[in-house]
């Protein structure tokens, strides 16, 4: 059964939705990150995606304290992303309770380091983030277009044993116009052993149904929940 992974994006200590790479037009939501996490857990969610947007912008982790509070006050498994650049960052994130680390920038800029992380920390604990616009990988909070082809990047790490790949079609993120089904279909066809985590564009339970039918391992969603288009009660069918 497909896993559900709601996202909690942190900017200036608050829950937020940022248009791709556009921090000037961030939309802030009222609840604290801890309250949001507890709400997810109360509805049967087991796992969340915590994004340190401050860290992604600055190139260093900023919101360790929020990670520690979520893992301290809930039993949620936390996939942590944003600003993770060094072994020290990873070790601290794990010490503060992260279950897995998601990396985009280092996976592109320092392939040798990311490959070493897969070996050192185990492929169950390191997730490759392949976030792209028109097939070109974006990093640094989606502010930098690297020119790296998404399929080339996934293929490079596929050959080196990566298990989990989180993929976002950035043009769809936050627009609630449906996920990038064709892109996900191609990834699953080319890399059949990948556990694919779909992100971006999810607008309804029907979208999640379709991703599950395709064989997608997990789905991340955010704005559709925060703006009331997905009700957590309606997701119980996936939480059995």
Backbone as CSV, one residue per row, in Angstrom:
resi,resn,N_x,N_y,N_z,CA_x,CA_y,CA_z,C_x,C_y,C_z
1,UNK,0.837,-1.200,0.000,0.000,0.000,0.000,0.873,1.252,0.000
2,UNK,0.469,2.258,-0.728,1.236,3.488,-0.823,1.331,4.167,0.537
3,UNK,2.508,4.690,0.848,2.701,5.421,2.095,2.314,6.882,1.911
4,UNK,1.739,7.464,2.960,1.367,8.874,2.956,2.377,9.652,3.787
5,UNK,2.943,10.702,3.189,3.951,11.499,3.881,3.601,12.976,3.737
6,UNK,2.794,13.513,4.637,2.517,14.956,4.573,3.790,15.753,4.878
7,UNK,3.893,16.923,4.280,5.094,17.734,4.464,4.823,18.905,5.401
8,UNK,5.862,19.255,6.140,5.849,20.433,7.000,7.067,21.259,6.613
9,UNK,6.837,22.384,5.968,7.924,23.259,5.549,8.099,24.370,6.569
10,UNK,9.339,24.577,7.030,9.619,25.558,8.073,10.413,26.721,7.504
11,UNK,9.894,27.926,7.729,10.591,29.144,7.321,10.338,30.194,8.396
12,UNK,11.402,30.750,8.934,11.288,31.686,10.065,10.526,31.065,11.229
13,UNK,10.723,29.758,11.416,10.131,29.059,12.546,8.666,28.716,12.406
14,UNK,8.073,28.976,11.229,6.638,28.760,11.045,6.363,27.830,9.872
15,UNK,5.161,27.239,9.879,4.719,26.429,8.749,4.437,27.348,7.576
16,UNK,4.888,26.929,6.402,4.823,27.838,5.271,4.723,27.054,3.973
17,UNK,4.212,27.684,2.952,4.295,27.178,1.586,4.960,28.246,0.748
18,UNK,6.045,27.867,0.088,6.811,28.819,-0.710,6.666,28.462,-2.186
19,UNK,6.232,29.387,-3.025,6.254,29.115,-4.462,7.677,28.753,-4.881
20,UNK,7.831,27.878,-5.864,9.163,27.383,-6.218,10.224,28.475,-6.321
21,UNK,11.157,28.458,-5.345,12.277,29.382,-5.353,11.941,30.822,-5.028
22,UNK,10.691,31.104,-4.640,10.233,32.486,-4.464,9.888,32.745,-3.002
23,UNK,10.895,32.981,-2.180,10.677,33.158,-0.751,9.972,34.471,-0.429
24,UNK,9.998,35.423,-1.339,9.341,36.699,-1.103,7.816,36.564,-1.028
25,UNK,7.283,35.495,-1.598,5.830,35.312,-1.611,5.412,34.069,-0.820
26,UNK,6.145,33.822,0.252,5.808,32.697,1.123,4.430,32.905,1.754
27,UNK,3.659,31.828,1.852,2.351,31.852,2.507,2.490,31.149,3.851
28,UNK,2.218,31.858,4.931,2.367,31.297,6.271,1.024,30.748,6.758
29,UNK,1.098,29.592,7.427,-0.098,28.975,7.997,-0.057,29.136,9.510
30,UNK,-1.236,29.162,10.120,-1.344,29.587,11.507,-0.785,28.662,12.559
31,UNK,-0.939,27.367,12.376,-0.535,26.434,13.413,0.982,26.304,13.507
32,UNK,1.445,25.954,14.709,2.870,25.714,14.882,3.238,24.376,14.250
33,UNK,4.504,24.186,13.880,4.923,22.900,13.314,4.624,21.721,14.229
34,UNK,4.749,21.927,15.521,4.486,20.832,16.469,3.005,20.470,16.454
35,UNK,2.141,21.468,16.452,0.699,21.206,16.411,0.301,20.489,15.134
36,UNK,0.891,20.905,14.014,0.587,20.251,12.740,1.004,18.788,12.794
37,UNK,2.210,18.534,13.303,2.693,17.155,13.396,1.782,16.316,14.283
38,UNK,1.347,16.873,15.392,0.469,16.130,16.298,-0.887,15.854,15.652
39,UNK,-1.382,16.792,14.855,-2.630,16.565,14.126,-2.485,15.405,13.153
40,UNK,-1.384,15.374,12.432,-1.144,14.257,11.522,-1.139,12.937,12.274
41,UNK,-0.416,12.898,13.379,-0.336,11.655,14.147,-1.705,11.243,14.675
42,UNK,-2.496,12.200,15.134,-3.833,11.906,15.659,-4.735,11.259,14.614
43,UNK,-4.445,11.503,13.326,-5.258,10.937,12.248,-4.636,9.680,11.637
44,UNK,-3.650,9.131,12.303,-3.102,7.847,11.865,-1.886,7.929,10.962
45,UNK,-1.428,9.143,10.662,-0.216,9.298,9.856,0.986,8.797,10.655
46,UNK,1.896,8.113,9.995,3.066,7.544,10.671,4.379,8.254,10.324
47,UNK,4.350,9.075,9.292,5.609,9.614,8.761,5.373,11.005,8.186
48,UNK,6.318,11.918,8.403,6.204,13.251,7.835,7.530,13.651,7.175
49,UNK,7.421,14.601,6.285,8.575,15.190,5.601,8.777,16.581,6.170
50,UNK,9.882,16.787,6.891,10.171,18.073,7.508,11.243,18.787,6.689
51,UNK,10.886,19.968,6.170,11.778,20.707,5.277,12.247,21.978,5.977
52,UNK,13.527,22.070,6.190,14.137,23.255,6.783,14.467,24.231,5.646
53,UNK,13.511,25.089,5.316,13.718,26.023,4.211,14.765,27.082,4.547
54,UNK,14.837,27.463,5.808,15.907,28.383,6.219,17.264,27.742,5.934
55,UNK,17.372,26.461,6.261,18.618,25.745,6.017,18.931,25.594,4.545
56,UNK,17.889,25.327,3.745,18.097,25.175,2.310,18.633,26.468,1.700
57,UNK,18.129,27.607,2.177,18.586,28.899,1.654,20.019,29.207,2.089
58,UNK,20.339,28.866,3.330,21.627,29.274,3.897,22.733,28.240,3.704
59,UNK,22.369,27.044,3.250,23.378,26.022,3.049,23.869,25.393,4.332
60,UNK,23.072,25.488,5.384,23.390,24.840,6.660,22.083,24.622,7.410
61,UNK,22.003,23.589,8.198,20.770,23.295,8.922,20.517,24.372,9.972
62,UNK,19.286,24.844,10.037,18.903,25.895,10.983,17.924,25.366,12.033
63,UNK,16.968,24.557,11.620,15.836,24.206,12.481,15.942,22.839,13.153
64,UNK,17.108,22.550,13.697,17.266,21.314,14.463,16.292,21.264,15.644
65,UNK,16.024,22.423,16.261,15.175,22.436,17.452,13.766,21.958,17.134
66,UNK,13.253,22.330,15.965,11.908,21.888,15.586,11.910,20.388,15.299
67,UNK,12.961,19.898,14.661,13.097,18.449,14.467,13.058,17.739,15.809
68,UNK,13.819,18.224,16.765,13.877,17.579,18.083,12.518,17.615,18.777
69,UNK,11.787,18.711,18.655,10.488,18.793,19.307,9.471,17.847,18.677
70,UNK,9.480,17.751,17.345,8.539,16.847,16.679,8.828,15.401,17.051
71,UNK,10.092,15.016,17.026,10.422,13.629,17.368,10.288,13.374,18.868
72,UNK,10.351,14.438,19.666,10.188,14.276,21.104,8.742,14.209,21.556
73,UNK,7.863,14.916,20.848,6.464,15.003,21.255,5.522,14.144,20.418
74,UNK,6.056,13.460,19.419,5.255,12.511,18.633,6.080,11.249,18.392
75,UNK,5.418,10.239,17.870,6.110,9.009,17.460,6.291,8.953,15.950
76,UNK,6.156,10.086,15.285,6.268,10.129,13.831,7.701,9.850,13.381
77,UNK,7.824,9.101,12.295,9.106,8.986,11.614,9.281,10.244,10.777
78,UNK,10.443,10.868,10.866,10.669,12.149,10.184,11.730,11.997,9.106
79,UNK,11.339,12.344,7.873,12.288,12.493,6.767,12.726,13.957,6.779
80,UNK,13.996,14.200,7.010,14.477,15.566,7.217,15.272,16.059,6.019
81,UNK,15.001,17.294,5.600,15.695,17.879,4.449,15.913,19.364,4.676
82,UNK,16.954,19.886,4.028,17.194,21.320,4.050,18.493,21.699,4.725
83,UNK,19.509,22.013,3.943,20.762,22.498,4.490,21.739,21.440,4.943
84,UNK,21.412,20.174,4.720,22.319,19.091,5.123,23.485,19.044,4.141
85,UNK,24.681,19.363,4.632,25.844,19.477,3.757,27.016,18.592,4.185
86,UNK,27.065,18.208,5.457,28.248,17.522,5.983,27.858,16.284,6.780
87,UNK,28.862,15.468,7.086,28.635,14.315,7.960,28.148,14.763,9.329
88,UNK,28.670,15.884,9.805,28.232,16.406,11.098,26.749,16.764,11.067
89,UNK,26.286,17.357,9.965,24.860,17.673,9.820,24.013,16.406,9.919
90,UNK,24.441,15.372,9.216,23.679,14.128,9.215,23.651,13.506,10.604
91,UNK,24.813,13.434,11.232,24.870,12.831,12.567,23.980,13.584,13.549
92,UNK,24.012,14.906,13.488,23.182,15.691,14.394,21.702,15.477,14.110
93,UNK,21.327,15.434,12.826,19.927,15.190,12.476,19.458,13.843,13.007
94,UNK,20.279,12.823,12.879,19.906,11.512,13.420,19.827,11.559,14.946
95,UNK,20.761,12.256,15.583,20.738,12.378,17.043,19.474,13.079,17.522
96,UNK,18.979,14.023,16.713,17.777,14.759,17.073,16.504,14.030,16.650
97,UNK,16.656,12.845,16.102,15.495,11.986,15.879,15.078,11.711,14.463
98,UNK,15.776,12.281,13.465,15.391,12.013,12.078,15.517,10.527,11.762
99,UNK,14.566,10.026,10.996,14.599,8.634,10.544,15.421,8.508,9.271
100,UNK,15.226,9.469,8.370,15.968,9.489,7.118,16.376,10.922,6.798
101,UNK,17.404,11.036,5.957,17.865,12.327,5.464,17.588,12.379,3.960
102,UNK,17.045,13.506,3.513,16.810,13.709,2.091,17.787,14.768,1.594
103,UNK,18.534,14.441,0.556,19.547,15.362,0.049,19.338,15.651,-1.425
104,UNK,19.452,16.931,-1.769,19.391,17.353,-3.167,20.713,17.985,-3.585
105,UNK,21.098,19.052,-2.875,22.263,19.828,-3.289,23.543,19.008,-3.301
106,UNK,23.820,18.296,-2.212,25.061,17.514,-2.147,25.041,16.394,-3.176
107,UNK,23.874,15.816,-3.414,23.786,14.726,-4.394,24.199,15.194,-5.785
108,UNK,23.992,16.483,-6.067,24.379,17.039,-7.362,25.806,17.565,-7.339
109,UNK,26.134,18.333,-6.298,27.421,19.029,-6.253,28.586,18.127,-5.850
110,UNK,28.311,17.174,-4.976,29.384,16.328,-4.418,28.955,14.869,-4.489
111,UNK,28.965,14.315,-5.669,28.453,12.963,-5.857,29.239,11.942,-5.044
112,UNK,30.524,12.171,-4.896,31.333,11.229,-4.118,30.871,11.198,-2.665
113,UNK,30.556,12.376,-2.105,30.088,12.438,-0.725,28.753,11.730,-0.564
114,UNK,27.822,12.015,-1.479,26.500,11.396,-1.350,26.598,9.877,-1.481
115,UNK,27.429,9.403,-2.390,27.624,7.959,-2.537,28.188,7.370,-1.247
116,UNK,29.118,8.093,-0.619,29.685,7.631,0.651,28.621,7.580,1.740
117,UNK,27.682,8.551,1.714,26.601,8.530,2.702,25.731,7.292,2.542
118,UNK,25.457,6.905,1.299,24.662,5.696,1.068,25.311,4.480,1.709
119,UNK,26.630,4.443,1.620,27.376,3.310,2.188,27.463,3.430,3.702
120,UNK,27.816,4.610,4.202,28.082,4.797,5.631,26.819,4.702,6.482
121,UNK,25.735,5.322,6.010,24.520,5.386,6.817,23.461,4.383,6.379
122,UNK,23.665,3.771,5.212,22.747,2.750,4.735,21.679,3.302,3.815
123,UNK,21.369,2.545,2.788,20.407,3.015,1.788,18.988,3.153,2.336
124,UNK,18.726,2.600,3.507,17.416,2.777,4.137,17.273,4.152,4.783
125,UNK,18.387,4.864,4.962,18.358,6.109,5.724,18.707,7.350,4.910
126,UNK,19.047,7.169,3.635,19.419,8.290,2.781,18.515,8.290,1.545
127,UNK,17.833,9.412,1.321,16.911,9.533,0.200,17.461,10.564,-0.788
128,UNK,17.493,10.194,-2.047,17.892,11.126,-3.100,16.706,12.009,-3.472
129,UNK,16.912,13.329,-3.430,15.892,14.261,-3.904,16.223,14.652,-5.336
130,UNK,15.331,14.304,-6.244,15.486,14.661,-7.658,14.345,15.598,-8.025
131,UNK,14.533,16.866,-7.719,13.510,17.886,-7.957,13.892,18.665,-9.211
132,UNK,12.974,18.744,-10.158,13.360,19.277,-11.465,12.284,20.165,-12.068
133,UNK,12.739,21.059,-12.936,11.851,21.854,-13.781,12.238,21.590,-15.237
134,UNK,11.268,21.133,-16.016,11.529,20.769,-17.408,12.713,19.805,-17.527
135,UNK,12.785,18.874,-16.580,13.805,17.834,-16.631,15.154,18.221,-16.078
136,UNK,15.333,19.480,-15.632,16.614,19.962,-15.122,16.554,20.082,-13.601
137,UNK,17.513,19.471,-12.909,17.527,19.432,-11.457,17.721,20.827,-10.861
138,UNK,16.892,21.140,-9.833,17.017,22.379,-9.068,17.535,22.055,-7.669
139,UNK,18.358,22.952,-7.123,18.878,22.782,-5.767,18.760,24.096,-5.000
140,UNK,19.281,24.087,-3.754,19.329,25.294,-2.917,17.956,25.936,-2.754
141,UNK,17.018,25.122,-2.265,15.654,25.635,-2.097,14.985,25.965,-3.411
142,UNK,15.368,25.238,-4.465,14.845,25.410,-5.831,15.201,26.769,-6.419
143,UNK,16.251,27.377,-5.887,16.690,28.673,-6.405,17.744,28.535,-7.506
144,UNK,18.364,27.365,-7.617,19.462,27.183,-8.567,19.142,26.072,-9.549
145,UNK,19.160,26.408,-10.831,18.993,25.416,-11.892,20.380,24.886,-12.241
146,UNK,20.601,23.604,-11.973,21.935,23.030,-12.147,22.232,22.625,-13.583
147,UNK,21.177,22.453,-14.401,21.382,21.948,-15.751,21.590,20.450,-15.820
148,UNK,21.535,19.776,-14.675,21.721,18.326,-14.621,20.404,17.637,-14.971
149,UNK,20.449,16.687,-15.883,19.245,15.965,-16.306,18.755,15.025,-15.211
150,UNK,17.475,15.057,-14.939,16.924,14.273,-13.841,17.148,12.774,-14.022
151,UNK,16.982,12.283,-15.238,17.131,10.850,-15.456,18.603,10.433,-15.341
152,UNK,19.501,11.318,-15.749,20.926,11.014,-15.597,21.288,10.916,-14.122
153,UNK,20.783,11.865,-13.305,21.101,11.860,-11.879,20.567,10.603,-11.198
154,UNK,19.312,10.267,-11.474,18.742,9.061,-10.861,19.523,7.825,-11.316
155,UNK,19.833,7.763,-12.606,20.567,6.616,-13.128,21.937,6.462,-12.494
156,UNK,22.612,7.569,-12.256,23.945,7.536,-11.634,23.873,6.870,-10.264
157,UNK,22.899,7.277,-9.450,22.801,6.707,-8.104,22.107,5.344,-8.088
158,UNK,21.295,5.094,-9.078,20.689,3.758,-9.212,21.784,2.707,-9.357
159,UNK,22.800,3.028,-10.136,23.921,2.114,-10.321,24.744,1.956,-9.044
160,UNK,24.580,2.873,-8.104,25.349,2.850,-6.861,24.497,2.444,-5.670
161,UNK,23.324,1.906,-5.954,22.543,1.264,-4.908,21.493,2.090,-4.216
162,UNK,21.205,3.313,-4.702,20.168,4.094,-4.039,18.837,3.341,-4.085
163,UNK,18.090,3.424,-3.001,16.798,2.731,-2.923,15.627,3.708,-3.039
164,UNK,15.713,4.832,-2.333,14.605,5.778,-2.281,14.929,7.035,-3.081
165,UNK,13.994,7.429,-3.933,14.133,8.666,-4.692,12.858,9.489,-4.518
166,UNK,13.032,10.712,-4.010,11.914,11.642,-3.909,11.975,12.554,-5.130
167,UNK,10.900,12.573,-5.899,10.909,13.323,-7.148,9.775,14.342,-7.172
168,UNK,10.145,15.593,-7.430,9.172,16.672,-7.565,9.291,17.311,-8.936
169,UNK,8.185,17.411,-9.644,8.119,18.265,-10.823,7.788,19.653,-10.289
170,UNK,8.804,20.501,-10.202,8.673,21.779,-9.509,7.589,22.659,-10.129
171,UNK,7.363,22.546,-11.414,6.328,23.358,-12.056,4.926,23.018,-11.561
172,UNK,4.777,21.831,-10.995,3.471,21.420,-10.491,3.316,21.675,-8.989
173,UNK,4.439,21.866,-8.299,4.388,21.978,-6.849,3.546,23.168,-6.410
174,UNK,2.609,22.879,-5.504,1.772,23.936,-4.948,0.623,24.383,-5.832
175,UNK,0.538,23.870,-7.043,-0.511,24.322,-7.954,-1.754,23.439,-7.924
176,UNK,-1.621,22.270,-7.310,-2.747,21.349,-7.167,-3.400,21.033,-8.506
177,UNK,-2.568,20.817,-9.520,-3.058,20.492,-10.856,-2.788,19.034,-11.216
178,UNK,-2.474,18.249,-10.221,-2.195,16.840,-10.447,-0.703,16.556,-10.501
179,UNK,-0.297,15.373,-10.049,1.111,14.989,-10.063,1.637,14.784,-11.488
180,UNK,2.946,14.634,-11.599,3.605,14.412,-12.892,3.569,12.916,-13.225
181,UNK,2.374,12.433,-13.553,2.193,10.991,-13.756,3.122,10.427,-14.832
182,UNK,3.272,11.128,-15.924,4.096,10.605,-17.015,5.567,10.516,-16.608
183,UNK,6.044,11.500,-15.872,7.422,11.455,-15.383,7.617,10.264,-14.453
184,UNK,6.693,10.061,-13.550,6.815,8.948,-12.601,6.742,7.606,-13.323
185,UNK,5.887,7.530,-14.322,5.789,6.308,-15.108,7.121,5.976,-15.769
186,UNK,7.787,7.011,-16.311,9.075,6.801,-16.973,10.145,6.372,-15.977
187,UNK,10.155,6.996,-14.807,11.147,6.627,-13.785,10.962,5.180,-13.357
188,UNK,9.726,4.778,-13.118,9.460,3.411,-12.691,9.799,2.404,-13.785
189,UNK,9.649,2.803,-15.027,9.986,1.924,-16.139,11.501,1.768,-16.277
190,UNK,12.224,2.883,-16.159,13.673,2.859,-16.358,14.425,2.313,-15.150
191,UNK,13.849,2.504,-13.952,14.540,2.102,-12.722,13.580,1.289,-11.858
192,UNK,13.316,0.054,-12.255,12.244,-0.724,-11.623,12.467,-1.066,-10.151
193,UNK,13.698,-0.995,-9.669,13.945,-1.327,-8.264,13.878,-0.109,-7.341
194,UNK,13.618,1.054,-7.896,13.523,2.271,-7.092,12.218,2.282,-6.298
195,UNK,12.311,2.727,-5.043,11.109,3.057,-4.265,10.870,4.548,-4.462
196,UNK,9.910,4.873,-5.308,9.693,6.245,-5.746,8.733,6.974,-4.814
197,UNK,9.161,8.153,-4.371,8.329,9.018,-3.534,7.896,10.200,-4.393
198,UNK,6.617,10.244,-4.717,6.080,11.287,-5.590,5.739,12.528,-4.780
199,UNK,6.094,13.697,-5.323,5.854,14.949,-4.616,5.498,16.039,-5.619
200,UNK,4.523,16.867,-5.234,4.182,18.003,-6.073,2.914,17.810,-6.874
201,UNK,1.979,18.736,-6.733,0.774,18.735,-7.553,-0.395,17.937,-7.035
202,UNK,-0.213,17.188,-5.944,-1.305,16.357,-5.424,-2.451,17.254,-4.972
203,UNK,-3.627,16.967,-5.500,-4.773,17.833,-5.212,-5.973,17.090,-4.635
204,UNK,-5.925,15.752,-4.633,-7.109,15.010,-4.233,-6.752,13.578,-3.855
205,UNK,-7.707,12.921,-3.230,-7.551,11.497,-2.919,-7.439,10.690,-4.207
206,UNK,-8.109,11.145,-5.259,-8.053,10.443,-6.543,-6.630,10.436,-7.105
207,UNK,-5.904,11.526,-6.915,-4.499,11.563,-7.344,-3.689,10.495,-6.625
208,UNK,-3.932,10.355,-5.337,-3.203,9.351,-4.550,-3.562,7.948,-5.017
209,UNK,-4.841,7.728,-5.294,-5.285,6.432,-5.831,-4.519,6.077,-7.109
210,UNK,-4.415,7.034,-8.003,-3.761,6.777,-9.284,-2.275,6.486,-9.093
211,UNK,-1.618,7.220,-8.199,-0.202,6.956,-7.919,-0.022,5.553,-7.344
212,UNK,-0.932,5.159,-6.470,-0.854,3.818,-5.887,-0.999,2.748,-6.968
213,UNK,-1.925,2.951,-7.888,-2.137,1.988,-8.974,-0.903,1.869,-9.865
214,UNK,-0.140,2.960,-9.989,1.066,2.953,-10.811,2.225,2.207,-10.160
215,UNK,2.123,1.979,-8.861,3.216,1.324,-8.156,4.161,2.281,-7.458
216,UNK,3.732,3.542,-7.275,4.538,4.508,-6.542,4.588,4.095,-5.067
217,UNK,5.770,4.163,-4.489,5.985,3.699,-3.118,5.317,4.608,-2.090
218,UNK,5.451,5.923,-2.268,4.922,6.873,-1.287,4.583,8.182,-1.982
219,UNK,3.740,8.968,-1.327,3.355,10.268,-1.874,3.476,11.318,-0.786
220,UNK,4.079,12.450,-1.146,4.133,13.604,-0.264,3.090,14.623,-0.709
221,UNK,2.484,15.278,0.256,1.512,16.316,-0.065,1.573,17.397,1.002
222,UNK,1.201,18.606,0.625,1.249,19.703,1.577,0.126,20.694,1.383
223,UNK,0.217,21.489,0.323,-0.726,22.587,0.140,-2.171,22.108,0.072
224,UNK,-2.396,20.966,-0.558,-3.771,20.462,-0.675,-4.385,20.223,0.698
225,UNK,-3.556,19.809,1.655,-4.057,19.645,3.028,-4.249,20.995,3.699
226,UNK,-3.232,21.849,3.644,-3.279,23.118,4.367,-4.402,24.014,3.876
227,UNK,-4.782,23.873,2.627,-5.850,24.719,2.084,-7.195,23.995,2.005
228,UNK,-7.280,22.810,2.629,-8.562,22.163,2.817,-9.062,21.293,1.680
229,UNK,-8.234,21.013,0.695,-8.688,20.179,-0.426,-8.516,18.692,-0.174
230,UNK,-7.692,18.357,0.793,-7.573,16.977,1.248,-7.890,16.958,2.736
231,UNK,-8.856,16.122,3.109,-9.239,15.952,4.505,-8.572,14.689,5.026
232,UNK,-7.906,14.795,6.152,-7.188,13.638,6.686,-8.113,12.449,6.938
233,UNK,-9.364,12.718,7.244,-10.316,11.622,7.476,-10.509,10.774,6.235
234,UNK,-10.365,11.404,5.060,-10.573,10.697,3.815,-9.379,9.815,3.424
235,UNK,-8.302,9.909,4.174,-7.091,9.146,3.858,-6.985,7.842,4.618
236,UNK,-7.976,7.548,5.439,-7.885,6.341,6.275,-7.804,5.063,5.468
237,UNK,-8.336,5.100,4.249,-8.283,3.915,3.386,-6.839,3.531,3.073
238,UNK,-5.926,4.493,3.141,-4.521,4.220,2.851,-3.710,3.899,4.103
239,UNK,-4.358,3.940,5.254,-3.629,3.804,6.502,-3.955,2.504,7.238
240,UNK,-4.552,1.574,6.533,-5.013,0.360,7.159,-3.949,-0.554,7.614
